[in-house]
Amino acid sequence: FEVVAALLKAWPEAVNEKDEFGDVPLQVLCRKKASFEAMYLLLKTWLGYKENRTKSAIMSLQRGTTVYADDVVKVPFSHLFALFNNDADNPSPNEIMDYFVRIEMWNGVSLVLD
């Protein structure tokens, strides 16, 4: 977590860098089973970029985050993905917003409001 925090402090744009497979650090961290805290920090920073708050950008995270991540790490992603599909089993927008408020991910709250 400390390494991720230090990197993002020095180079916040790193969240948008892609590896040789086209994956951003969020996807790589999920594959590596990183901690919730590290993922939270990366996701919060990633959502801070307007271009990442689009349906296509968010849905692009499905590759790598839903397969490899631990259950606790999957929750914020599943809430983000639920905003952009109409599955009847999805939480409601109010439930999604409540979740993002609880974890203090304000960019997630603003996505629900948009």
CNS distance restraints for C-alpha pairs under 8 A (distance, minus, plus):
assign (resid   1 and name CA) (resid   5 and name CA) 6.17 0.50 0.50
assign (resid   1 and name CA) (resid  35 and name CA) 7.38 0.50 0.50
assign (resid   1 and name CA) (resid  37 and name CA) 6.43 0.50 0.50
assign (resid   1 and name CA) (resid  38 and name CA) 4.83 0.50 0.50
assign (resid   2 and name CA) (resid   6 and name CA) 6.09 0.50 0.50
assign (resid   3 and name CA) (resid   7 and name CA) 6.10 0.50 0.50
assign (resid   4 and name CA) (resid   8 and name CA) 6.10 0.50 0.50
assign (resid   4 and name CA) (resid  38 and name CA) 6.39 0.50 0.50
assign (resid   4 and name CA) (resid  41 and name CA) 7.79 0.50 0.50
assign (resid   4 and name CA) (resid  42 and name CA) 7.71 0.50 0.50
assign (resid   5 and name CA) (resid   9 and name CA) 6.09 0.50 0.50
assign (resid   5 and name CA) (resid  38 and name CA) 7.71 0.50 0.50
assign (resid   5 and name CA) (resid  41 and name CA) 7.20 0.50 0.50
assign (resid   6 and name CA) (resid  10 and name CA) 6.30 0.50 0.50
assign (resid   7 and name CA) (resid  11 and name CA) 5.74 0.50 0.50
assign (resid   7 and name CA) (resid  12 and name CA) 7.22 0.50 0.50
assign (resid   7 and name CA) (resid  14 and name CA) 7.85 0.50 0.50
assign (resid   8 and name CA) (resid  12 and name CA) 4.27 0.50 0.50
assign (resid   8 and name CA) (resid  13 and name CA) 7.54 0.50 0.50
assign (resid   8 and name CA) (resid  14 and name CA) 6.87 0.50 0.50
assign (resid   8 and name CA) (resid  15 and name CA) 7.73 0.50 0.50
assign (resid   8 and name CA) (resid  42 and name CA) 7.93 0.50 0.50
assign (resid   8 and name CA) (resid  45 and name CA) 7.97 0.50 0.50
assign (resid  12 and name CA) (resid  45 and name CA) 7.06 0.50 0.50
assign (resid  13 and name CA) (resid  17 and name CA) 7.21 0.50 0.50
assign (resid  14 and name CA) (resid  25 and name CA) 7.80 0.50 0.50
assign (resid  15 and name CA) (resid  24 and name CA) 6.44 0.50 0.50
assign (resid  15 and name CA) (resid  25 and name CA) 5.86 0.50 0.50
assign (resid  15 and name CA) (resid  26 and name CA) 7.36 0.50 0.50
assign (resid  15 and name CA) (resid  42 and name CA) 6.54 0.50 0.50
assign (resid  15 and name CA) (resid  45 and name CA) 7.02 0.50 0.50
assign (resid  15 and name CA) (resid  46 and name CA) 5.64 0.50 0.50
assign (resid  16 and name CA) (resid  24 and name CA) 5.85 0.50 0.50
assign (resid  16 and name CA) (resid  25 and name CA) 7.45 0.50 0.50
assign (resid  16 and name CA) (resid  46 and name CA) 7.03 0.50 0.50
assign (resid  17 and name CA) (resid  24 and name CA) 5.72 0.50 0.50
assign (resid  17 and name CA) (resid  25 and name CA) 7.16 0.50 0.50
assign (resid  18 and name CA) (resid  22 and name CA) 5.00 0.50 0.50
assign (resid  18 and name CA) (resid  23 and name CA) 5.02 0.50 0.50
assign (resid  18 and name CA) (resid  24 and name CA) 4.63 0.50 0.50
assign (resid  18 and name CA) (resid  25 and name CA) 7.19 0.50 0.50
assign (resid  19 and name CA) (resid  23 and name CA) 5.42 0.50 0.50
assign (resid  19 and name CA) (resid  24 and name CA) 6.57 0.50 0.50
assign (resid  23 and name CA) (resid  27 and name CA) 5.86 0.50 0.50
assign (resid  23 and name CA) (resid  28 and name CA) 6.67 0.50 0.50
assign (resid  24 and name CA) (resid  28 and name CA) 6.60 0.50 0.50
assign (resid  25 and name CA) (resid  29 and name CA) 5.98 0.50 0.50
assign (resid  25 and name CA) (resid  42 and name CA) 7.64 0.50 0.50
assign (resid  26 and name CA) (resid  30 and name CA) 6.29 0.50 0.50
assign (resid  26 and name CA) (resid  39 and name CA) 6.52 0.50 0.50
assign (resid  26 and name CA) (resid  42 and name CA) 6.32 0.50 0.50
assign (resid  26 and name CA) (resid  43 and name CA) 6.77 0.50 0.50
assign (resid  26 and name CA) (resid  61 and name CA) 7.81 0.50 0.50
assign (resid  26 and name CA) (resid  65 and name CA) 7.59 0.50 0.50
assign (resid  27 and name CA) (resid  31 and name CA) 6.36 0.50 0.50
assign (resid  27 and name CA) (resid  61 and name CA) 6.59 0.50 0.50
assign (resid  27 and name CA) (resid  63 and name CA) 7.30 0.50 0.50
assign (resid  27 and name CA) (resid  64 and name CA) 5.02 0.50 0.50
assign (resid  27 and name CA) (resid  65 and name CA) 5.51 0.50 0.50
assign (resid  28 and name CA) (resid  32 and name CA) 6.27 0.50 0.50
assign (resid  28 and name CA) (resid  64 and name CA) 7.24 0.50 0.50
assign (resid  29 and name CA) (resid  33 and name CA) 6.15 0.50 0.50
assign (resid  29 and name CA) (resid  34 and name CA) 5.21 0.50 0.50
assign (resid  29 and name CA) (resid  39 and name CA) 6.87 0.50 0.50
assign (resid  30 and name CA) (resid  34 and name CA) 5.91 0.50 0.50
assign (resid  30 and name CA) (resid  39 and name CA) 7.54 0.50 0.50
assign (resid  30 and name CA) (resid  64 and name CA) 6.55 0.50 0.50
assign (resid  30 and name CA) (resid  65 and name CA) 5.43 0.50 0.50
assign (resid  30 and name CA) (resid  68 and name CA) 5.85 0.50 0.50
assign (resid  30 and name CA) (resid  69 and name CA) 4.62 0.50 0.50
assign (resid  30 and name CA) (resid  70 and name CA) 7.67 0.50 0.50
assign (resid  30 and name CA) (resid  73 and name CA) 7.68 0.50 0.50
assign (resid  31 and name CA) (resid  64 and name CA) 6.23 0.50 0.50
assign (resid  31 and name CA) (resid  65 and name CA) 7.14 0.50 0.50
assign (resid  31 and name CA) (resid  68 and name CA) 4.97 0.50 0.50
assign (resid  31 and name CA) (resid  69 and name CA) 6.21 0.50 0.50
assign (resid  32 and name CA) (resid  68 and name CA) 7.77 0.50 0.50
assign (resid  32 and name CA) (resid  69 and name CA) 7.94 0.50 0.50
assign (resid  33 and name CA) (resid  68 and name CA) 6.97 0.50 0.50
assign (resid  33 and name CA) (resid  69 and name CA) 5.66 0.50 0.50
assign (resid  33 and name CA) (resid  70 and name CA) 6.39 0.50 0.50
assign (resid  34 and name CA) (resid  38 and name CA) 6.48 0.50 0.50
assign (resid  34 and name CA) (resid  39 and name CA) 6.74 0.50 0.50
assign (resid  34 and name CA) (resid  69 and name CA) 7.96 0.50 0.50
assign (resid  35 and name CA) (resid  39 and name CA) 6.34 0.50 0.50
assign (resid  35 and name CA) (resid  73 and name CA) 7.50 0.50 0.50
assign (resid  36 and name CA) (resid  40 and name CA) 5.83 0.50 0.50
assign (resid  36 and name CA) (resid  72 and name CA) 6.86 0.50 0.50
assign (resid  36 and name CA) (resid  73 and name CA) 5.37 0.50 0.50
assign (resid  37 and name CA) (resid  41 and name CA) 6.21 0.50 0.50
assign (resid  38 and name CA) (resid  42 and name CA) 6.30 0.50 0.50
assign (resid  39 and name CA) (resid  43 and name CA) 5.92 0.50 0.50
assign (resid  39 and name CA) (resid  73 and name CA) 7.11 0.50 0.50
assign (resid  40 and name CA) (resid  44 and name CA) 5.91 0.50 0.50
assign (resid  41 and name CA) (resid  45 and name CA) 6.19 0.50 0.50
assign (resid  42 and name CA) (resid  46 and name CA) 5.90 0.50 0.50
assign (resid  43 and name CA) (resid  47 and name CA) 5.99 0.50 0.50
assign (resid  44 and name CA) (resid  48 and name CA) 6.34 0.50 0.50
assign (resid  44 and name CA) (resid 105 and name CA) 6.34 0.50 0.50
assign (resid  44 and name CA) (resid 107 and name CA) 6.93 0.50 0.50
assign (resid  45 and name CA) (resid  49 and name CA) 7.34 0.50 0.50
assign (resid  46 and name CA) (resid  52 and name CA) 6.60 0.50 0.50
assign (resid  47 and name CA) (resid  52 and name CA) 5.69 0.50 0.50
assign (resid  47 and name CA) (resid  53 and name CA) 5.96 0.50 0.50
assign (resid  47 and name CA) (resid 107 and name CA) 5.98 0.50 0.50
assign (resid  47 and name CA) (resid 108 and name CA) 7.51 0.50 0.50
assign (resid  48 and name CA) (resid  52 and name CA) 7.63 0.50 0.50
assign (resid  48 and name CA) (resid 107 and name CA) 6.54 0.50 0.50
assign (resid  49 and name CA) (resid  53 and name CA) 7.05 0.50 0.50
assign (resid  50 and name CA) (resid  54 and name CA) 7.69 0.50 0.50
assign (resid  51 and name CA) (resid  57 and name CA) 7.36 0.50 0.50
assign (resid  52 and name CA) (resid  57 and name CA) 5.19 0.50 0.50
assign (resid  52 and name CA) (resid  58 and name CA) 6.54 0.50 0.50
assign (resid  53 and name CA) (resid  57 and name CA) 6.60 0.50 0.50
assign (resid  53 and name CA) (resid  58 and name CA) 6.54 0.50 0.50
assign (resid  53 and name CA) (resid 111 and name CA) 7.05 0.50 0.50
assign (resid  54 and name CA) (resid  58 and name CA) 6.14 0.50 0.50
assign (resid  55 and name CA) (resid  59 and name CA) 5.91 0.50 0.50
assign (resid  55 and name CA) (resid  84 and name CA) 6.32 0.50 0.50
assign (resid  56 and name CA) (resid  60 and name CA) 5.99 0.50 0.50
assign (resid  57 and name CA) (resid  61 and name CA) 7.03 0.50 0.50
assign (resid  58 and name CA) (resid  62 and name CA) 7.67 0.50 0.50
assign (resid  58 and name CA) (resid  80 and name CA) 7.12 0.50 0.50
assign (resid  58 and name CA) (resid  81 and name CA) 6.97 0.50 0.50
assign (resid  59 and name CA) (resid  81 and name CA) 6.31 0.50 0.50
assign (resid  59 and name CA) (resid  84 and name CA) 7.86 0.50 0.50
assign (resid  61 and name CA) (resid  65 and name CA) 6.19 0.50 0.50
assign (resid  62 and name CA) (resid  66 and name CA) 5.66 0.50 0.50
assign (resid  62 and name CA) (resid  77 and name CA) 7.94 0.50 0.50
assign (resid  62 and name CA) (resid  81 and name CA) 7.89 0.50 0.50
assign (resid  63 and name CA) (resid  67 and name CA) 7.41 0.50 0.50
assign (resid  64 and name CA) (resid  68 and name CA) 6.07 0.50 0.50
assign (resid  64 and name CA) (resid  69 and name CA) 7.64 0.50 0.50
assign (resid  65 and name CA) (resid  69 and name CA) 5.51 0.50 0.50
assign (resid  65 and name CA) (resid  74 and name CA) 6.82 0.50 0.50
assign (resid  65 and name CA) (resid  77 and name CA) 7.32 0.50 0.50
assign (resid  66 and name CA) (resid  74 and name CA) 6.24 0.50 0.50
assign (resid  66 and name CA) (resid  77 and name CA) 7.64 0.50 0.50
assign (resid  66 and name CA) (resid  78 and name CA) 7.88 0.50 0.50
assign (resid  69 and name CA) (resid  73 and name CA) 5.85 0.50 0.50
assign (resid  69 and name CA) (resid  74 and name CA) 5.83 0.50 0.50
assign (resid  70 and name CA) (resid  74 and name CA) 6.18 0.50 0.50
assign (resid  71 and name CA) (resid  75 and name CA) 6.66 0.50 0.50
assign (resid  73 and name CA) (resid  77 and name CA) 7.58 0.50 0.50
assign (resid  74 and name CA) (resid  78 and name CA) 6.04 0.50 0.50
assign (resid  75 and name CA) (resid  79 and name CA) 6.27 0.50 0.50
assign (resid  76 and name CA) (resid  80 and name CA) 6.27 0.50 0.50
assign (resid  76 and name CA) (resid 100 and name CA) 7.81 0.50 0.50
assign (resid  77 and name CA) (resid  81 and name CA) 6.09 0.50 0.50
assign (resid  78 and name CA) (resid  82 and name CA) 6.01 0.50 0.50
assign (resid  79 and name CA) (resid  83 and name CA) 6.67 0.50 0.50
assign (resid  79 and name CA) (resid  91 and name CA) 7.46 0.50 0.50
assign (resid  79 and name CA) (resid  96 and name CA) 5.87 0.50 0.50
assign (resid  80 and name CA) (resid  84 and name CA) 7.41 0.50 0.50
assign (resid  80 and name CA) (resid 108 and name CA) 7.43 0.50 0.50
assign (resid  81 and name CA) (resid  85 and name CA) 6.75 0.50 0.50
assign (resid  82 and name CA) (resid  86 and name CA) 7.30 0.50 0.50
assign (resid  82 and name CA) (resid  87 and name CA) 7.50 0.50 0.50
assign (resid  82 and name CA) (resid  90 and name CA) 5.70 0.50 0.50
assign (resid  82 and name CA) (resid  91 and name CA) 7.09 0.50 0.50
assign (resid  83 and name CA) (resid  93 and name CA) 7.16 0.50 0.50
assign (resid  83 and name CA) (resid 112 and name CA) 7.09 0.50 0.50
assign (resid  86 and name CA) (resid  90 and name CA) 7.46 0.50 0.50
assign (resid  91 and name CA) (resid  95 and name CA) 5.78 0.50 0.50
assign (resid  91 and name CA) (resid  96 and name CA) 6.29 0.50 0.50
assign (resid  92 and name CA) (resid  96 and name CA) 6.24 0.50 0.50
assign (resid  93 and name CA) (resid  97 and name CA) 6.05 0.50 0.50
assign (resid  93 and name CA) (resid 112 and name CA) 6.32 0.50 0.50
assign (resid  94 and name CA) (resid  98 and name CA) 6.05 0.50 0.50
assign (resid  95 and name CA) (resid  99 and name CA) 6.20 0.50 0.50
assign (resid  96 and name CA) (resid 100 and name CA) 6.40 0.50 0.50
assign (resid  96 and name CA) (resid 109 and name CA) 7.97 0.50 0.50
assign (resid  96 and name CA) (resid 112 and name CA) 7.37 0.50 0.50
assign (resid  97 and name CA) (resid 101 and name CA) 6.11 0.50 0.50
assign (resid  97 and name CA) (resid 108 and name CA) 7.27 0.50 0.50
assign (resid  97 and name CA) (resid 109 and name CA) 5.23 0.50 0.50
assign (resid  97 and name CA) (resid 112 and name CA) 6.17 0.50 0.50
assign (resid  98 and name CA) (resid 102 and name CA) 6.13 0.50 0.50
assign (resid  99 and name CA) (resid 103 and name CA) 6.44 0.50 0.50
assign (resid 100 and name CA) (resid 104 and name CA) 5.80 0.50 0.50
assign (resid 100 and name CA) (resid 105 and name CA) 5.09 0.50 0.50
assign (resid 100 and name CA) (resid 106 and name CA) 6.69 0.50 0.50
assign (resid 100 and name CA) (resid 108 and name CA) 5.73 0.50 0.50
assign (resid 100 and name CA) (resid 109 and name CA) 5.71 0.50 0.50
assign (resid 101 and name CA) (resid 105 and name CA) 6.24 0.50 0.50
assign (resid 101 and name CA) (resid 106 and name CA) 6.72 0.50 0.50
assign (resid 101 and name CA) (resid 109 and name CA) 6.59 0.50 0.50
assign (resid 105 and name CA) (resid 109 and name CA) 6.71 0.50 0.50
assign (resid 106 and name CA) (resid 110 and name CA) 6.25 0.50 0.50
assign (resid 107 and name CA) (resid 111 and name CA) 6.30 0.50 0.50
assign (resid 108 and name CA) (resid 112 and name CA) 6.61 0.50 0.50
assign (resid 109 and name CA) (resid 113 and name CA) 6.44 0.50 0.50
assign (resid 110 and name CA) (resid 114 and name CA) 6.12 0.50 0.50
